[in-house]
Every structure is written in C-alpha cells, then in structure tokens.
Amino acid sequence: MELTPSAIEIATQYAKDLSIDQRFKERQDCRVHMEMEVFGSAILNLRVWAVAGRTFLKNWSSSVDIRSNTGSIQVENVKGDRLFTLSEKGGISIQVAKVESLRAISRNGRILLQQIQSKDIYVESDQGGIYSSDLKGSQLYVSRYYRDWE
C-alpha cells in the first residue's frame, strides 16, 4: 500500500517473480484470486486496477479512477473532480454522481448511468447497450453496439 497526502494506492505483489511471458499467461487463466475491502478517507484520490471480479465503490468524495480487466464496476454516490471507469470484460453501473468530468468505457458489457450531474459526460461501449436516466451536463455517446429490433 502506498499512501500520499492526496492518494491511496493498493497493489498486490503476487507474481512479481514471474517472467513477462508467465505474467501474460497468468492474466489469461488466474490461479490466485483476491478479495479486498478497503475503508479509507473519502477525500483522497483513489485509483483501483483490478484483474478479475467485481469492483464496488460507494460514498467517495474525490477523484476516482477504476480499471478492470474482467469483472463489473459498480459506483454509487461519488462527488469530486473526475470519475473514470474502464472495463475490458464487464459492465459498468454508475448511480448518483456529481463530478466535473465523467468517463465510462466498456469494451464488452453494458453501461448503466442514473442520476448523474457532470460538466462533461463521455460514454463509450463496444459490445453492450448504454442505458441512462436523469443525466445533466454535456453528453457524448460512442457505441458500436447494434441491436436488430426486427
């Protein structure tokens, strides 16, 4: 864990002695799983990089950056300058956020946004639907998702 006056960073040391080829293989088929529950001062900037599994954040009052390789991202009640979420294989749900800038990017999963207030809202989905309600701010949606309604 690294703690600075403005941020918390938590990283695992698992696989640090593996070669680069072994690390890439491990990402494809993880043999070890970790579950963490973190309680901290909600006024610090937070960065979370998850390999697999659900990432859930609630009641945070500063900038947030969440990235997940496989697994959903769920965020509730966030205030701050920036909220950034990126999920390579999983959906994103953001409910009740008041931020200056919001970016939600999902490569393979749906995106759900509810009760969002932001100066700038950017939403990108490669293979899942985008569902939104009660959004206030300048909005840009990018989607490759296609659904044939017939």
C-alpha positions as CSV (number, residue, x, y, z in Angstrom):
1,M,0.0,0.0,0.0
2,E,1.3,3.5,-0.8
3,L,-0.3,6.4,1.0
4,T,0.5,10.0,0.0
5,P,-1.2,13.2,1.2
6,S,-3.5,13.2,-1.8
7,A,-4.0,9.5,-2.8
8,I,-4.1,5.8,-1.7
9,E,-2.7,3.1,-4.0
10,I,-3.0,-0.6,-3.2
11,A,-1.3,-3.2,-5.3
12,T,-0.7,-6.9,-4.9
13,Q,2.8,-8.3,-5.0
14,Y,1.6,-11.6,-6.4
15,A,3.6,-12.8,-9.5
16,K,6.4,-10.3,-9.1
17,D,9.0,-13.0,-9.6
18,L,7.4,-14.4,-12.8
19,S,8.7,-13.7,-16.3
20,I,6.8,-11.4,-18.6
21,D,5.5,-14.5,-20.6
22,Q,4.3,-16.1,-17.3
23,R,2.6,-12.9,-16.3
24,F,0.6,-12.7,-19.5
25,K,-0.3,-16.4,-19.2
26,E,-1.5,-15.8,-15.6
27,R,-3.7,-12.9,-16.8
28,Q,-5.5,-15.3,-19.2
29,D,-6.0,-18.0,-16.5
30,C,-5.6,-16.7,-13.0
31,R,-4.7,-19.3,-10.4
32,V,-5.0,-16.9,-7.5
33,H,-7.9,-14.8,-6.6
34,M,-8.0,-12.0,-4.0
35,E,-10.9,-10.2,-2.4
36,M,-10.3,-6.8,-0.8
37,E,-12.5,-4.5,1.2
38,V,-10.9,-1.1,1.6
39,F,-12.1,1.6,4.0
40,G,-10.4,4.9,3.8
41,S,-10.7,8.7,3.9
42,A,-13.2,9.5,1.1
43,I,-11.4,12.9,0.4
44,L,-8.3,11.2,-1.1
45,N,-8.0,10.5,-4.8
46,L,-8.5,6.8,-5.5
47,R,-7.1,4.5,-8.2
48,V,-8.2,0.9,-8.5
49,W,-6.8,-1.5,-11.1
50,A,-8.5,-4.9,-10.8
51,V,-7.6,-8.0,-12.8
52,A,-10.8,-10.0,-12.2
53,G,-14.0,-9.8,-10.2
54,R,-16.5,-7.2,-9.3
55,T,-15.2,-3.7,-8.2
56,F,-17.7,-1.8,-6.0
57,L,-17.2,1.8,-4.7
58,K,-19.6,3.7,-2.6
59,N,-19.7,7.2,-0.9
60,W,-16.5,8.7,-2.2
61,S,-15.8,12.5,-2.3
62,S,-12.7,12.9,-4.5
63,S,-11.4,11.9,-7.9
64,V,-11.8,8.2,-8.8
65,D,-10.1,6.0,-11.5
66,I,-11.3,2.4,-11.7
67,R,-10.0,-0.1,-14.3
68,S,-10.9,-3.7,-14.5
69,N,-9.7,-6.4,-16.9
70,T,-12.6,-8.9,-16.3
71,G,-15.4,-8.0,-14.0
72,S,-18.1,-5.4,-13.5
73,I,-17.6,-2.0,-12.0
74,Q,-20.3,-0.5,-9.7
75,V,-20.1,3.0,-8.4
76,E,-22.6,4.7,-6.1
77,N,-22.7,8.2,-4.6
78,V,-19.5,9.8,-5.8
79,K,-18.6,13.5,-5.7
80,G,-15.4,15.1,-7.0
81,D,-13.4,16.4,-9.9
82,R,-13.2,13.3,-12.0
83,L,-14.8,9.8,-12.3
84,F,-13.2,7.5,-14.8
85,T,-14.2,3.8,-15.3
86,L,-12.8,1.3,-17.8
87,S,-13.9,-2.3,-18.0
88,E,-12.4,-4.6,-20.6
89,K,-14.8,-7.5,-20.0
90,G,-17.8,-6.5,-17.8
91,G,-20.5,-3.9,-17.4
92,I,-20.4,-0.6,-15.6
93,S,-23.1,0.8,-13.3
94,I,-22.8,4.4,-12.0
95,Q,-25.6,5.7,-9.8
96,V,-25.7,9.1,-8.2
97,A,-22.6,11.1,-9.1
98,K,-21.8,14.8,-9.1
99,V,-18.4,15.3,-10.7
100,E,-16.8,17.8,-13.1
101,S,-15.8,15.0,-15.6
102,L,-17.2,11.5,-16.1
103,R,-15.9,8.9,-18.5
104,A,-17.4,5.4,-18.6
105,I,-15.8,3.0,-21.1
106,S,-16.8,-0.7,-21.5
107,R,-15.3,-2.9,-24.1
108,N,-17.6,-5.9,-23.6
109,G,-20.6,-5.1,-21.3
110,R,-23.5,-2.7,-20.8
111,I,-23.3,0.7,-19.2
112,L,-25.9,2.0,-16.9
113,L,-25.9,5.6,-15.7
114,Q,-28.5,7.1,-13.3
115,Q,-28.7,10.5,-11.6
116,I,-25.5,11.9,-12.9
117,Q,-24.5,15.6,-12.8
118,S,-21.3,16.5,-14.6
119,K,-20.0,19.3,-16.8
120,D,-18.7,16.6,-19.3
121,I,-20.1,13.1,-19.7
122,Y,-18.4,10.7,-22.1
123,V,-19.7,7.2,-22.6
124,E,-18.2,4.5,-24.9
125,S,-19.4,0.9,-25.4
126,D,-18.0,-1.5,-27.9
127,Q,-20.3,-4.5,-27.3
128,G,-23.1,-3.6,-24.9
129,G,-26.0,-1.3,-24.6
130,I,-26.0,2.1,-23.0
131,Y,-28.8,2.9,-20.6
132,S,-29.1,6.3,-18.9
133,S,-31.7,8.3,-17.0
134,D,-31.6,11.7,-15.2
135,L,-28.3,13.0,-16.6
136,K,-27.3,16.6,-16.6
137,G,-24.4,18.0,-18.5
138,S,-22.7,17.9,-21.9
139,Q,-23.0,14.4,-23.1
140,L,-21.2,12.4,-25.8
141,Y,-22.0,8.7,-26.6
142,V,-19.9,6.4,-28.7
143,S,-21.2,2.9,-29.4
144,R,-20.5,0.0,-31.8
145,Y,-23.4,-1.9,-30.2
146,Y,-26.1,-2.8,-32.8
147,R,-29.4,-4.4,-32.0
148,D,-31.7,-5.6,-34.7
149,W,-35.2,-4.8,-33.5
150,E,-36.9,-6.9,-36.1
